[in-house]
Amino acid sequence: MIRGSKIIGMEIYNDKARRVGEVKDLVLDEKRGVLTGFTLESRGPVALCVPFETVKAIGDIVLVATKEQQQGRA
């Protein structure tokens, strides 16, 4: 297990070593009680979100799958 406070502020990189952003907050599904994603830097009134199902690993950074790899899993 890992605390949310440890994840906030972590850098997010995709599996092609490209920086995606920094975790600004966690997105939770209140009804199911599960983590659904991470919010990144806001662009105006909209916050960008990385869905949790794209997360491949969490360590010193958060590693997420690229769109191409996600489509290959479908």
N, CA, C, O and CB atoms as a CASP TS submission, in Angstrom:
PFRMAT TS
TARGET T0000
AUTHOR 0000-0000-0000
METHOD Language model
MODEL 1
PARENT N/A
ATOM      1  N   MET     1       0.827  -1.180   0.000  1.00  0.00           N
ATOM      2  CA  MET     1       0.000   0.000   0.000  1.00  0.00           C
ATOM      3  C   MET     1       0.873   1.246   0.000  1.00  0.00           C
ATOM      4  O   MET     1       2.018   1.226   0.452  1.00  0.00           O
ATOM      5  CB  MET     1      -0.942  -0.003   1.201  1.00  0.00           C
ATOM      6  N   ILE     2       0.308   2.324  -0.516  1.00  0.00           N
ATOM      7  CA  ILE     2       1.009   3.604  -0.536  1.00  0.00           C
ATOM      8  C   ILE     2       0.013   4.711  -0.184  1.00  0.00           C
ATOM      9  O   ILE     2      -1.136   4.687  -0.625  1.00  0.00           O
ATOM     10  CB  ILE     2       1.670   3.865  -1.931  1.00  0.00           C
ATOM     11  N   ARG     3       0.454   5.655   0.592  1.00  0.00           N
ATOM     12  CA  ARG     3      -0.402   6.766   1.002  1.00  0.00           C
ATOM     13  C   ARG     3      -0.571   7.760  -0.144  1.00  0.00           C
ATOM     14  O   ARG     3       0.343   7.970  -0.941  1.00  0.00           O
ATOM     15  CB  ARG     3       0.183   7.473   2.242  1.00  0.00           C
ATOM     16  N   GLY     4      -1.744   8.361  -0.211  1.00  0.00           N
ATOM     17  CA  GLY     4      -2.013   9.381  -1.219  1.00  0.00           C
ATOM     18  C   GLY     4      -1.057  10.544  -1.104  1.00  0.00           C
ATOM     19  O   GLY     4      -0.660  11.125  -2.114  1.00  0.00           O
ATOM     20  N   SER     5      -0.678  10.894   0.122  1.00  0.00           N
ATOM     21  CA  SER     5       0.241  12.019   0.328  1.00  0.00           C
ATOM     22  C   SER     5       1.613  11.756  -0.285  1.00  0.00           C
ATOM     23  O   SER     5       2.332  12.703  -0.604  1.00  0.00           O
ATOM     24  CB  SER     5       0.391  12.308   1.817  1.00  0.00           C
ATOM     25  N   LYS     6       1.990  10.493  -0.455  1.00  0.00           N
ATOM     26  CA  LYS     6       3.267  10.151  -1.091  1.00  0.00           C
ATOM     27  C   LYS     6       3.175  10.285  -2.615  1.00  0.00           C
ATOM     28  O   LYS     6       4.168  10.588  -3.277  1.00  0.00           O
ATOM     29  CB  LYS     6       3.689   8.715  -0.710  1.00  0.00           C
ATOM     30  N   ILE     7       1.980  10.058  -3.164  1.00  0.00           N
ATOM     31  CA  ILE     7       1.782  10.112  -4.615  1.00  0.00           C
ATOM     32  C   ILE     7       1.677  11.554  -5.101  1.00  0.00           C
ATOM     33  O   ILE     7       2.196  11.895  -6.164  1.00  0.00           O
ATOM     34  CB  ILE     7       0.523   9.331  -5.013  1.00  0.00           C
ATOM     35  N   ILE     8       1.004  12.400  -4.320  1.00  0.00           N
ATOM     36  CA  ILE     8       0.845  13.800  -4.724  1.00  0.00           C
ATOM     37  C   ILE     8       2.226  14.437  -4.820  1.00  0.00           C
ATOM     38  O   ILE     8       3.020  14.369  -3.882  1.00  0.00           O
ATOM     39  CB  ILE     8      -0.064  14.585  -3.716  1.00  0.00           C
ATOM     40  N   GLY     9       2.499  15.050  -5.955  1.00  0.00           N
ATOM     41  CA  GLY     9       3.791  15.664  -6.213  1.00  0.00           C
ATOM     42  C   GLY     9       4.731  14.796  -7.042  1.00  0.00           C
ATOM     43  O   GLY     9       5.752  15.282  -7.529  1.00  0.00           O
ATOM     44  N   MET    10       4.394  13.503  -7.210  1.00  0.00           N
ATOM     45  CA  MET    10       5.237  12.617  -8.018  1.00  0.00           C
ATOM     46  C   MET    10       5.154  12.996  -9.494  1.00  0.00           C
ATOM     47  O   MET    10       4.121  13.458  -9.978  1.00  0.00           O
ATOM     48  CB  MET    10       4.822  11.144  -7.823  1.00  0.00           C
ATOM     49  N   GLU    11       6.254  12.791 -10.186  1.00  0.00           N
ATOM     50  CA  GLU    11       6.281  12.988 -11.630  1.00  0.00           C
ATOM     51  C   GLU    11       5.616  11.788 -12.300  1.00  0.00           C
ATOM     52  O   GLU    11       5.744  10.655 -11.838  1.00  0.00           O
ATOM     53  CB  GLU    11       7.744  13.178 -12.145  1.00  0.00           C
ATOM     54  N   ILE    12       4.904  12.052 -13.394  1.00  0.00           N
ATOM     55  CA  ILE    12       4.263  10.995 -14.176  1.00  0.00           C
ATOM     56  C   ILE    12       4.973  10.916 -15.523  1.00  0.00           C
ATOM     57  O   ILE    12       5.117  11.919 -16.221  1.00  0.00           O
ATOM     58  CB  ILE    12       2.723  11.264 -14.359  1.00  0.00           C
ATOM     59  N   TYR    13       5.414   9.710 -15.879  1.00  0.00           N
ATOM     60  CA  TYR    13       6.060   9.462 -17.169  1.00  0.00           C
ATOM     61  C   TYR    13       5.316   8.337 -17.872  1.00  0.00           C
ATOM     62  O   TYR    13       4.774   7.436 -17.231  1.00  0.00           O
ATOM     63  CB  TYR    13       7.574   9.105 -16.991  1.00  0.00           C
ATOM     64  N   ASN    14       5.297   8.402 -19.221  1.00  0.00           N
ATOM     65  CA  ASN    14       4.703   7.286 -19.944  1.00  0.00           C
ATOM     66  C   ASN    14       5.774   6.246 -20.223  1.00  0.00           C
ATOM     67  O   ASN    14       6.950   6.462 -19.928  1.00  0.00           O
ATOM     68  CB  ASN    14       4.042   7.762 -21.260  1.00  0.00           C
ATOM     69  N   ASP    15       5.370   5.130 -20.786  1.00  0.00           N
ATOM     70  CA  ASP    15       6.297   4.023 -21.006  1.00  0.00           C
ATOM     71  C   ASP    15       7.268   4.262 -22.158  1.00  0.00           C
ATOM     72  O   ASP    15       8.035   3.372 -22.525  1.00  0.00           O
ATOM     73  CB  ASP    15       5.526   2.767 -21.264  1.00  0.00           C
ATOM     74  N   LYS    16       7.232   5.465 -22.726  1.00  0.00           N
ATOM     75  CA  LYS    16       8.221   5.870 -23.730  1.00  0.00           C
ATOM     76  C   LYS    16       9.157   6.931 -23.159  1.00  0.00           C
ATOM     77  O   LYS    16       9.824   7.653 -23.900  1.00  0.00           O
ATOM     78  CB  LYS    16       7.519   6.404 -25.000  1.00  0.00           C
ATOM     79  N   ALA    17       9.196   7.013 -21.821  1.00  0.00           N
ATOM     80  CA  ALA    17      10.077   7.925 -21.074  1.00  0.00           C
ATOM     81  C   ALA    17       9.777   9.399 -21.313  1.00  0.00           C
ATOM     82  O   ALA    17      10.663  10.242 -21.174  1.00  0.00           O
ATOM     83  CB  ALA    17      11.508   7.654 -21.436  1.00  0.00           C
ATOM     84  N   ARG    18       8.550   9.713 -21.667  1.00  0.00           N
ATOM     85  CA  ARG    18       8.149  11.107 -21.863  1.00  0.00           C
ATOM     86  C   ARG    18       7.383  11.586 -20.638  1.00  0.00           C
ATOM     87  O   ARG    18       6.470  10.913 -20.159  1.00  0.00           O
ATOM     88  CB  ARG    18       7.286  11.267 -23.148  1.00  0.00           C
ATOM     89  N   ARG    19       7.770  12.766 -20.134  1.00  0.00           N
ATOM     90  CA  ARG    19       7.097  13.328 -18.963  1.00  0.00           C
ATOM     91  C   ARG    19       5.675  13.732 -19.332  1.00  0.00           C
ATOM     92  O   ARG    19       5.448  14.437 -20.315  1.00  0.00           O
ATOM     93  CB  ARG    19       7.881  14.544 -18.405  1.00  0.00           C
ATOM     94  N   VAL    20       4.727  13.274 -18.527  1.00  0.00           N
ATOM     95  CA  VAL    20       3.318  13.590 -18.735  1.00  0.00           C
ATOM     96  C   VAL    20       2.917  14.766 -17.853  1.00  0.00           C
ATOM     97  O   VAL    20       2.144  15.622 -18.284  1.00  0.00           O
ATOM     98  CB  VAL    20       2.430  12.361 -18.438  1.00  0.00           C
ATOM     99  N   GLY    21       3.425  14.821 -16.639  1.00  0.00           N
ATOM    100  CA  GLY    21       3.086  15.896 -15.713  1.00  0.00           C
ATOM    101  C   GLY    21       3.411  15.506 -14.291  1.00  0.00           C
ATOM    102  O   GLY    21       4.240  14.632 -14.039  1.00  0.00           O
ATOM    103  N   GLU    22       2.742  16.171 -13.363  1.00  0.00           N
ATOM    104  CA  GLU    22       2.938  15.938 -11.933  1.00  0.00           C
ATOM    105  C   GLU    22       1.577  15.697 -11.290  1.00  0.00           C
ATOM    106  O   GLU    22       0.604  16.382 -11.606  1.00  0.00           O
ATOM    107  CB  GLU    22       3.673  17.143 -11.256  1.00  0.00           C
ATOM    108  N   VAL    23       1.515  14.724 -10.388  1.00  0.00           N
ATOM    109  CA  VAL    23       0.267  14.433  -9.687  1.00  0.00           C
ATOM    110  C   VAL    23      -0.075  15.613  -8.778  1.00  0.00           C
ATOM    111  O   VAL    23       0.694  15.965  -7.883  1.00  0.00           O
ATOM    112  CB  VAL    23       0.379  13.108  -8.865  1.00  0.00           C
ATOM    113  N   LYS    24      -1.236  16.215  -9.020  1.00  0.00           N
ATOM    114  CA  LYS    24      -1.689  17.335  -8.199  1.00  0.00           C
ATOM    115  C   LYS    24      -2.720  16.891  -7.159  1.00  0.00           C
ATOM    116  O   LYS    24      -2.801  17.454  -6.067  1.00  0.00           O
ATOM    117  CB  LYS    24      -2.281  18.429  -9.086  1.00  0.00           C
ATOM    118  N   ASP    25      -3.505  15.872  -7.517  1.00  0.00           N
ATOM    119  CA  ASP    25      -4.546  15.398  -6.602  1.00  0.00           C
ATOM    120  C   ASP    25      -4.983  14.000  -7.021  1.00  0.00           C
ATOM    121  O   ASP    25      -4.638  13.533  -8.107  1.00  0.00           O
ATOM    122  CB  ASP    25      -5.762  16.371  -6.583  1.00  0.00           C
ATOM    123  N   LEU    26      -5.735  13.341  -6.164  1.00  0.00           N
ATOM    124  CA  LEU    26      -6.269  12.009  -6.433  1.00  0.00           C
ATOM    125  C   LEU    26      -7.747  12.129  -6.752  1.00  0.00           C
ATOM    126  O   LEU    26      -8.438  12.982  -6.194  1.00  0.00           O
ATOM    127  CB  LEU    26      -6.040  11.054  -5.230  1.00  0.00           C
ATOM    128  N   VAL    27      -8.239  11.275  -7.652  1.00  0.00           N
ATOM    129  CA  VAL    27      -9.656  11.255  -7.999  1.00  0.00           C
ATOM    130  C   VAL    27     -10.236   9.944  -7.471  1.00  0.00           C
ATOM    131  O   VAL    27      -9.779   8.861  -7.837  1.00  0.00           O
ATOM    132  CB  VAL    27      -9.876  11.400  -9.558  1.00  0.00           C
ATOM    133  N   LEU    28     -11.245  10.055  -6.609  1.00  0.00           N
ATOM    134  CA  LEU    28     -11.866   8.882  -5.996  1.00  0.00           C
ATOM    135  C   LEU    28     -13.313   8.733  -6.445  1.00  0.00           C
ATOM    136  O   LEU    28     -14.015   9.722  -6.656  1.00  0.00           O
ATOM    137  CB  LEU    28     -11.795   8.974  -4.471  1.00  0.00           C
ATOM    138  N   ASP    29     -13.746   7.492  -6.588  1.00  0.00           N
ATOM    139  CA  ASP    29     -15.150   7.196  -6.838  1.00  0.00           C
ATOM    140  C   ASP    29     -15.786   6.995  -5.468  1.00  0.00           C
ATOM    141  O   ASP    29     -15.539   5.990  -4.802  1.00  0.00           O
ATOM    142  CB  ASP    29     -15.338   5.924  -7.776  1.00  0.00           C
ATOM    143  N   GLU    30     -16.593   7.941  -5.060  1.00  0.00           N
ATOM    144  CA  GLU    30     -17.196   7.904  -3.716  1.00  0.00           C
ATOM    145  C   GLU    30     -18.081   6.686  -3.500  1.00  0.00           C
ATOM    146  O   GLU    30     -18.065   6.096  -2.419  1.00  0.00           O
ATOM    147  CB  GLU    30     -18.009   9.160  -3.479  1.00  0.00           C
ATOM    148  N   LYS    31     -18.846   6.303  -4.502  1.00  0.00           N
ATOM    149  CA  LYS    31     -19.785   5.188  -4.343  1.00  0.00           C
ATOM    150  C   LYS    31     -19.075   3.842  -4.236  1.00  0.00           C
ATOM    151  O   LYS    31     -19.459   2.993  -3.432  1.00  0.00           O
ATOM    152  CB  LYS    31     -20.757   5.158  -5.510  1.00  0.00           C
ATOM    153  N   ARG    32     -18.037   3.654  -5.050  1.00  0.00           N
ATOM    154  CA  ARG    32     -17.319   2.380  -5.029  1.00  0.00           C
ATOM    155  C   ARG    32     -16.152   2.386  -4.055  1.00  0.00           C
ATOM    156  O   ARG    32     -15.653   1.325  -3.679  1.00  0.00           O
ATOM    157  CB  ARG    32     -16.820   2.047  -6.412  1.00  0.00           C
ATOM    158  N   GLY    33     -15.711   3.568  -3.645  1.00  0.00           N
ATOM    159  CA  GLY    33     -14.605   3.670  -2.706  1.00  0.00           C
ATOM    160  C   GLY    33     -13.270   3.265  -3.295  1.00  0.00           C
ATOM    161  O   GLY    33     -12.441   2.661  -2.614  1.00  0.00           O
ATOM    162  N   VAL    34     -13.056   3.599  -4.578  1.00  0.00           N
ATOM    163  CA  VAL    34     -11.802   3.240  -5.240  1.00  0.00           C
ATOM    164  C   VAL    34     -11.172   4.460  -5.900  1.00  0.00           C
ATOM    165  O   VAL    34     -11.850   5.435  -6.224  1.00  0.00           O
ATOM    166  CB  VAL    34     -12.040   2.137  -6.283  1.00  0.00           C
ATOM    167  N   LEU    35      -9.856   4.380  -6.089  1.00  0.00           N
ATOM    168  CA  LEU    35      -9.118   5.413  -6.793  1.00  0.00           C
ATOM    169  C   LEU    35      -9.381   5.252  -8.283  1.00  0.00           C
ATOM    170  O   LEU    35      -9.221   4.161  -8.829  1.00  0.00           O
ATOM    171  CB  LEU    35      -7.594   5.337  -6.475  1.00  0.00           C
ATOM    172  N   THR    36      -9.786   6.341  -8.949  1.00  0.00           N
ATOM    173  CA  THR    36     -10.071   6.259 -10.380  1.00  0.00           C
ATOM    174  C   THR    36      -9.060   6.987 -11.241  1.00  0.00           C
ATOM    175  O   THR    36      -9.017   6.776 -12.453  1.00  0.00           O
ATOM    176  CB  THR    36     -11.429   6.804 -10.656  1.00  0.00           C
ATOM    177  N   GLY    37      -8.231   7.858 -10.627  1.00  0.00           N
ATOM    178  CA  GLY    37      -7.236   8.554 -11.431  1.00  0.00           C
ATOM    179  C   GLY    37      -6.480   9.604 -10.642  1.00  0.00           C
ATOM    180  O   GLY    37      -6.670   9.772  -9.438  1.00  0.00           O
ATOM    181  N   PHE    38      -5.607  10.313 -11.370  1.00  0.00           N
ATOM    182  CA  PHE    38      -4.821  11.405 -10.818  1.00  0.00           C
ATOM    183  C   PHE    38      -5.083  12.654 -11.635  1.00  0.00           C
ATOM    184  O   PHE    38      -5.198  12.577 -12.858  1.00  0.00           O
ATOM    185  CB  PHE    38      -3.310  11.061 -10.801  1.00  0.00           C
ATOM    186  N   THR    39      -5.180  13.800 -10.986  1.00  0.00           N
ATOM    187  CA  THR    39      -5.268  15.047 -11.733  1.00  0.00           C
ATOM    188  C   THR    39      -3.867  15.620 -11.894  1.00  0.00           C
ATOM    189  O   THR    39      -2.998  15.460 -11.037  1.00  0.00           O
ATOM    190  CB  THR    39      -6.209  16.063 -11.022  1.00  0.00           C
ATOM    191  N   LEU    40      -3.683  16.294 -13.025  1.00  0.00           N
ATOM    192  CA  LEU    40      -2.413  16.929 -13.356  1.00  0.00           C
ATOM    193  C   LEU    40      -2.592  18.432 -13.278  1.00  0.00           C
ATOM    194  O   LEU    40      -3.549  18.927 -12.683  1.00  0.00           O
ATOM    195  CB  LEU    40      -1.914  16.500 -14.764  1.00  0.00           C
ATOM    196  N   GLU    41      -1.663  19.151 -13.884  1.00  0.00           N
ATOM    197  CA  GLU    41      -1.773  20.597 -13.958  1.00  0.00           C
ATOM    198  C   GLU    41      -3.107  20.991 -14.584  1.00  0.00           C
ATOM    199  O   GLU    41      -3.593  20.327 -15.500  1.00  0.00           O
ATOM    200  CB  GLU    41      -0.603  21.187 -14.762  1.00  0.00           C
ATOM    201  N   SER    42      -3.683  22.055 -14.092  1.00  0.00           N
ATOM    202  CA  SER    42      -4.933  22.551 -14.654  1.00  0.00           C
ATOM    203  C   SER    42      -4.640  23.442 -15.851  1.00  0.00           C
ATOM    204  O   SER    42      -3.637  24.155 -15.884  1.00  0.00           O
ATOM    205  CB  SER    42      -5.746  23.317 -13.592  1.00  0.00           C
ATOM    206  N   ARG    43      -5.513  23.391 -16.809  1.00  0.00           N
ATOM    207  CA  ARG    43      -5.444  24.276 -17.973  1.00  0.00           C
ATOM    208  C   ARG    43      -6.747  25.051 -18.000  1.00  0.00           C
ATOM    209  O   ARG    43      -7.757  24.609 -18.549  1.00  0.00           O
ATOM    210  CB  ARG    43      -5.212  23.476 -19.322  1.00  0.00           C
ATOM    211  N   GLY    44      -6.688  26.227 -17.386  1.00  0.00           N
ATOM    212  CA  GLY    44      -7.909  27.011 -17.237  1.00  0.00           C
ATOM    213  C   GLY    44      -8.791  26.356 -16.203  1.00  0.00           C
ATOM    214  O   GLY    44      -8.304  25.904 -15.167  1.00  0.00           O
ATOM    215  N   PRO    45     -10.092  26.296 -16.469  1.00  0.00           N
ATOM    216  CA  PRO    45     -11.014  25.701 -15.490  1.00  0.00           C
ATOM    217  C   PRO    45     -11.034  24.170 -15.517  1.00  0.00           C
ATOM    218  O   PRO    45     -11.714  23.541 -14.706  1.00  0.00           O
ATOM    219  CB  PRO    45     -12.409  26.216 -15.736  1.00  0.00           C
ATOM    220  N   VAL    46     -10.290  23.577 -16.447  1.00  0.00           N
ATOM    221  CA  VAL    46     -10.304  22.122 -16.619  1.00  0.00           C
ATOM    222  C   VAL    46      -9.008  21.510 -16.098  1.00  0.00           C
ATOM    223  O   VAL    46      -7.917  21.969 -16.438  1.00  0.00           O
ATOM    224  CB  VAL    46     -10.510  21.752 -18.104  1.00  0.00           C
ATOM    225  N   ALA    47      -9.130  20.474 -15.272  1.00  0.00           N
ATOM    226  CA  ALA    47      -7.961  19.734 -14.792  1.00  0.00           C
ATOM    227  C   ALA    47      -7.790  18.491 -15.647  1.00  0.00           C
ATOM    228  O   ALA    47      -8.753  17.763 -15.890  1.00  0.00           O
ATOM    229  CB  ALA    47      -8.107  19.355 -13.283  1.00  0.00           C
ATOM    230  N   LEU    48      -6.583  18.246 -16.099  1.00  0.00           N
ATOM    231  CA  LEU    48      -6.302  17.044 -16.873  1.00  0.00           C
ATOM    232  C   LEU    48      -6.224  15.853 -15.918  1.00  0.00           C
ATOM    233  O   LEU    48      -5.737  15.977 -14.795  1.00  0.00           O
ATOM    234  CB  LEU    48      -4.978  17.197 -17.688  1.00  0.00           C
ATOM    235  N   CYS    49      -6.706  14.705 -16.376  1.00  0.00           N
ATOM    236  CA  CYS    49      -6.756  13.527 -15.520  1.00  0.00           C
ATOM    237  C   CYS    49      -6.136  12.322 -16.212  1.00  0.00           C
ATOM    238  O   CYS    49      -6.318  12.118 -17.412  1.00  0.00           O
ATOM    239  CB  CYS    49      -8.195  13.219 -15.121  1.00  0.00           C
ATOM    240  N   VAL    50      -5.398  11.525 -15.438  1.00  0.00           N
ATOM    241  CA  VAL    50      -4.842  10.261 -15.909  1.00  0.00           C
ATOM    242  C   VAL    50      -5.660   9.153 -15.251  1.00  0.00           C
ATOM    243  O   VAL    50      -5.649   9.037 -14.025  1.00  0.00           O
ATOM    244  CB  VAL    50      -3.295  10.131 -15.571  1.00  0.00           C
ATOM    245  N   PRO    51      -6.374   8.331 -16.036  1.00  0.00           N
ATOM    246  CA  PRO    51      -7.153   7.240 -15.455  1.00  0.00           C
ATOM    247  C   PRO    51      -6.259   6.224 -14.755  1.00  0.00           C
ATOM    248  O   PRO    51      -5.174   5.910 -15.246  1.00  0.00           O
ATOM    249  CB  PRO    51      -7.979   6.549 -16.534  1.00  0.00           C
ATOM    250  N   PHE    52      -6.700   5.713 -13.625  1.00  0.00           N
ATOM    251  CA  PHE    52      -5.880   4.778 -12.856  1.00  0.00           C
ATOM    252  C   PHE    52      -5.591   3.491 -13.617  1.00  0.00           C
ATOM    253  O   PHE    52      -4.546   2.877 -13.403  1.00  0.00           O
ATOM    254  CB  PHE    52      -6.561   4.449 -11.549  1.00  0.00           C
ATOM    255  N   GLU    53      -6.488   3.070 -14.496  1.00  0.00           N
ATOM    256  CA  GLU    53      -6.245   1.814 -15.227  1.00  0.00           C
ATOM    257  C   GLU    53      -5.053   1.910 -16.178  1.00  0.00           C
ATOM    258  O   GLU    53      -4.574   0.885 -16.664  1.00  0.00           O
ATOM    259  CB  GLU    53      -7.490   1.422 -16.014  1.00  0.00           C
ATOM    260  N   THR    54      -4.559   3.137 -16.457  1.00  0.00           N
ATOM    261  CA  THR    54      -3.376   3.286 -17.306  1.00  0.00           C
ATOM    262  C   THR    54      -2.078   3.191 -16.511  1.00  0.00           C
ATOM    263  O   THR    54      -1.001   3.119 -17.103  1.00  0.00           O
ATOM    264  CB  THR    54      -3.427   4.613 -18.040  1.00  0.00           C
ATOM    265  N   VAL    55      -2.161   3.190 -15.188  1.00  0.00           N
ATOM    266  CA  VAL    55      -0.969   3.150 -14.345  1.00  0.00           C
ATOM    267  C   VAL    55      -0.343   1.755 -14.397  1.00  0.00           C
ATOM    268  O   VAL    55      -1.005   0.751 -14.136  1.00  0.00           O
ATOM    269  CB  VAL    55      -1.316   3.539 -12.885  1.00  0.00           C
ATOM    270  N   LYS    56       0.951   1.718 -14.740  1.00  0.00           N
ATOM    271  CA  LYS    56       1.677   0.454 -14.810  1.00  0.00           C
ATOM    272  C   LYS    56       2.482   0.202 -13.542  1.00  0.00           C
ATOM    273  O   LYS    56       2.642  -0.946 -13.127  1.00  0.00           O
ATOM    274  CB  LYS    56       2.599   0.440 -16.022  1.00  0.00           C
ATOM    275  N   ALA    57       2.995   1.280 -12.918  1.00  0.00           N
ATOM    276  CA  ALA    57       3.809   1.132 -11.712  1.00  0.00           C
ATOM    277  C   ALA    57       3.884   2.460 -10.975  1.00  0.00           C
ATOM    278  O   ALA    57       3.798   3.531 -11.575  1.00  0.00           O
ATOM    279  CB  ALA    57       5.226   0.626 -12.061  1.00  0.00           C
ATOM    280  N   ILE    58       4.049   2.363  -9.653  1.00  0.00           N
ATOM    281  CA  ILE    58       4.277   3.537  -8.813  1.00  0.00           C
ATOM    282  C   ILE    58       5.488   3.226  -7.951  1.00  0.00           C
ATOM    283  O   ILE    58       5.511   2.239  -7.215  1.00  0.00           O
ATOM    284  CB  ILE    58       3.009   3.894  -7.932  1.00  0.00           C
ATOM    285  N   GLY    59       6.492   4.085  -8.055  1.00  0.00           N
ATOM    286  CA  GLY    59       7.723   3.933  -7.273  1.00  0.00           C
ATOM    287  C   GLY    59       8.250   5.317  -6.972  1.00  0.00           C
ATOM    288  O   GLY    59       7.629   6.082  -6.234  1.00  0.00           O
ATOM    289  N   ASP    60       9.404   5.640  -7.548  1.00  0.00           N
ATOM    290  CA  ASP    60       9.933   7.001  -7.451  1.00  0.00           C
ATOM    291  C   ASP    60       9.154   7.931  -8.363  1.00  0.00           C
ATOM    292  O   ASP    60       9.101   9.138  -8.131  1.00  0.00           O
ATOM    293  CB  ASP    60      11.430   7.034  -7.808  1.00  0.00           C
ATOM    294  N   ILE    61       8.543   7.360  -9.414  1.00  0.00           N
ATOM    295  CA  ILE    61       7.679   8.081 -10.347  1.00  0.00           C
ATOM    296  C   ILE    61       6.419   7.253 -10.542  1.00  0.00           C
ATOM    297  O   ILE    61       6.332   6.117 -10.077  1.00  0.00           O
ATOM    298  CB  ILE    61       8.401   8.350 -11.716  1.00  0.00           C
ATOM    299  N   VAL    62       5.440   7.835 -11.236  1.00  0.00           N
ATOM    300  CA  VAL    62       4.256   7.088 -11.664  1.00  0.00           C
ATOM    301  C   VAL    62       4.461   6.785 -13.144  1.00  0.00           C
ATOM    302  O   VAL    62       4.667   7.699 -13.943  1.00  0.00           O
ATOM    303  CB  VAL    62       2.904   7.900 -11.404  1.00  0.00           C
ATOM    304  N   LEU    63       4.404   5.514 -13.511  1.00  0.00           N
ATOM    305  CA  LEU    63       4.584   5.090 -14.899  1.00  0.00           C
ATOM    306  C   LEU    63       3.225   4.718 -15.471  1.00  0.00           C
ATOM    307  O   LEU    63       2.503   3.901 -14.899  1.00  0.00           O
ATOM    308  CB  LEU    63       5.580   3.890 -15.003  1.00  0.00           C
ATOM    309  N   VAL    64       2.879   5.329 -16.616  1.00  0.00           N
ATOM    310  CA  VAL    64       1.586   5.055 -17.247  1.00  0.00           C
ATOM    311  C   VAL    64       1.786   4.544 -18.665  1.00  0.00           C
ATOM    312  O   VAL    64       2.813   4.807 -19.288  1.00  0.00           O
ATOM    313  CB  VAL    64       0.705   6.318 -17.256  1.00  0.00           C
ATOM    314  N   ALA    65       0.808   3.817 -19.167  1.00  0.00           N
ATOM    315  CA  ALA    65       0.846   3.286 -20.531  1.00  0.00           C
ATOM    316  C   ALA    65       0.543   4.396 -21.519  1.00  0.00           C
ATOM    317  O   ALA    65      -0.240   5.302 -21.232  1.00  0.00           O
ATOM    318  CB  ALA    65      -0.158   2.121 -20.702  1.00  0.00           C
ATOM    319  N   THR    66       1.174   4.320 -22.697  1.00  0.00           N
ATOM    320  CA  THR    66       0.856   5.248 -23.777  1.00  0.00           C
ATOM    321  C   THR    66      -0.479   4.857 -24.392  1.00  0.00           C
ATOM    322  O   THR    66      -0.976   3.752 -24.176  1.00  0.00           O
ATOM    323  CB  THR    66       1.977   5.259 -24.851  1.00  0.00           C
ATOM    324  N   LYS    67      -1.050   5.769 -25.156  1.00  0.00           N
ATOM    325  CA  LYS    67      -2.334   5.474 -25.803  1.00  0.00           C
ATOM    326  C   LYS    67      -2.214   4.262 -26.723  1.00  0.00           C
ATOM    327  O   LYS    67      -3.126   3.438 -26.793  1.00  0.00           O
ATOM    328  CB  LYS    67      -2.829   6.694 -26.601  1.00  0.00           C
ATOM    329  N   GLU    68      -1.087   4.156 -27.428  1.00  0.00           N
ATOM    330  CA  GLU    68      -0.895   3.025 -28.342  1.00  0.00           C
ATOM    331  C   GLU    68      -0.927   1.700 -27.588  1.00  0.00           C
ATOM    332  O   GLU    68      -1.526   0.728 -28.047  1.00  0.00           O
ATOM    333  CB  GLU    68       0.434   3.167 -29.100  1.00  0.00           C
ATOM    334  N   GLN    69      -0.275   1.672 -26.425  1.00  0.00           N
ATOM    335  CA  GLN    69      -0.236   0.439 -25.648  1.00  0.00           C
ATOM    336  C   GLN    69      -1.606   0.127 -25.062  1.00  0.00           C
ATOM    337  O   GLN    69      -1.978  -1.042 -24.949  1.00  0.00           O
ATOM    338  CB  GLN    69       0.806   0.542 -24.532  1.00  0.00           C
ATOM    339  N   GLN    70      -2.351   1.142 -24.694  1.00  0.00           N
ATOM    340  CA  GLN    70      -3.689   0.938 -24.154  1.00  0.00           C
ATOM    341  C   GLN    70      -4.582   0.316 -25.226  1.00  0.00           C
ATOM    342  O   GLN    70      -5.370  -0.583 -24.931  1.00  0.00           O
ATOM    343  CB  GLN    70      -4.290   2.274 -23.647  1.00  0.00           C
ATOM    344  N   GLN    71      -4.466   0.787 -26.464  1.00  0.00           N
ATOM    345  CA  GLN    71      -5.286   0.254 -27.553  1.00  0.00           C
ATOM    346  C   GLN    71      -4.915  -1.181 -27.848  1.00  0.00           C
ATOM    347  O   GLN    71      -5.774  -1.967 -28.246  1.00  0.00           O
ATOM    348  CB  GLN    71      -5.133   1.103 -28.813  1.00  0.00           C
ATOM    349  N   GLY    72      -3.645  -1.548 -27.662  1.00  0.00           N
ATOM    350  CA  GLY    72      -3.189  -2.911 -27.889  1.00  0.00           C
ATOM    351  C   GLY    72      -3.747  -3.884 -26.877  1.00  0.00           C
ATOM    352  O   GLY    72      -3.861  -5.080 -27.149  1.00  0.00           O
ATOM    353  N   ARG    73      -4.099  -3.366 -25.692  1.00  0.00           N
ATOM    354  CA  ARG    73      -4.669  -4.227 -24.623  1.00  0.00           C
ATOM    355  C   ARG    73      -6.138  -4.512 -24.878  1.00  0.00           C
ATOM    356  O   ARG    73      -6.663  -5.510 -24.384  1.00  0.00           O
ATOM    357  CB  ARG    73      -4.504  -3.562 -23.235  1.00  0.00           C
ATOM    358  N   ALA    74      -6.802  -3.676 -25.623  1.00  0.00           N
ATOM    359  CA  ALA    74      -8.253  -3.807 -25.824  1.00  0.00           C
ATOM    360  C   ALA    74      -8.599  -4.997 -26.673  1.00  0.00           C
ATOM    361  O   ALA    74      -9.775  -5.247 -26.935  1.00  0.00           O
ATOM    362  CB  ALA    74      -8.816  -2.560 -26.459  1.00  0.00           C
TER
END
